[in-house]
Amino acid sequence: MAKLLFALLAVPWMLFAGLVSGDAVLDLQTKGRPNLDAALAKSKTCTKAKLQIRKEWGDLPGVERKQYIAAMLCMMSTPSKLDQKKFPGAKSRYDDFVVVHINQTLSIHNTGSFLSWHRYYLWSFERVLREECGYNGTAPYWDWGRWAADPEKSPIFDGSDTSLSGNGKKTTHKASQYAPAGNGGGCVETGPFKNMTVHLGPISPAVDPAPPANPRTDGYGDNPRCLRRDISNYLTSRYSRTQDIATLITGSKDIATFQDTMQAVTPSGGMGVHGVGHFTINGDPGADFYTSPNDPAFWVHHGMIDRTWSIWQTQNFTSRQAVIAGGTSMMGFGKKQSLDDLVDLGVVGNKVWKIRDLVSTVEGPFCYAYE
């Protein structure tokens, strides 16, 4: 027995590192990684040498955060490629992404394309950052559970020059239907996006006081105003803790359960992690169902949406790739969604893809993994 104990103690501790991290979601990611690697080995388009790694914002060195921020600011200063007569509020390439989201909102939420559409949307944002603004990194993500206790103090929202800017200025305002009034509510005055001008929307604002109405009913008019936020821990500390995310992954036996639970929004109590992220950012345009990508934190939030889906997939990768559930309209009408339905992002996409091409992170246009 003594010899056995000595032998175990002599084994380098590194061999056990990562087996139990103390982070249940990370453990699930680690558990599923061999399945992703097996799919990578069989991929027709992605190789180990080409594989890009996406990381949590807090794990990026300051210099890499600044590079990402600089590329976003570049996109915000690069002229739009859209017809200005049709979309006068689209002033930049960044606004082009917002217009695409506005235009397709009702067919990409609570539908069979929700996950795949946003996966391609985020990847396209990353691609434009690289090709048009010289970014050399990957799309980072916001691990909701890691910062659930106090997101405002996280490196994502602490207002430093390596953050995605902080909370809005504290103002007197009413609670939303989902959470009490937080410590912000006004214009963002700290961090790299403190001078950001929002042009598009609102269309469906969920903030008090309501932003000024857009000169056009479709929200595409030019409506310049500041970026507003009302960040708090009310929702994250209840519904997007690490254990909540892990339960979503392990408790969802099929894609319908997974995506419906993720997108659930119940004002009387309970919320899926998709809504939690948006209504934690809150404000204008962050809490507007249509124009939420106008807040720079949208992208790290949806990075975590995609990471969570990826982890769920890799728990049983062979049977969880080419599976979707739901219709083609969030209103409940329309035909059933098909893997052969097309995803077209117009001026922000590189081509039109079928949903079946967008269900794996190592096939189709994609070649990335999360760490």
Secondary structure, DSSP 8 states (H G I E B T S, - for coil): -HHHHHHHHHS-GGGGTTTS-S-HHHHHHHHHHHHHHHHHHH-SS--TTT-EEE-BGGGS-HHHHHHHHHHHHHHHHSB--S-TTT-TT--BHHHHHHHHHHHHGGGSSSSTTHHHHHHHHHHHHHHHHHHHH---S---B--TTTTTT-GGGSTTTS-STTSS---EEE------SSS---S-EEEE-SSTTTT-EE-S--SS--SSS-----SSTTS-S---EE-B----STTHHHHSSHHHHHHHHHH--SHHHHHHHHH-B-TTS-B-HHHHHHHHH-SBTTT-TTTGGGSTTHHHHHHHHHHHHHHHHHTTGGGSSS---SBS-TTS-S-B--TT-EE--GGG-SS-EEGGGGS-TTSTT--EEE-
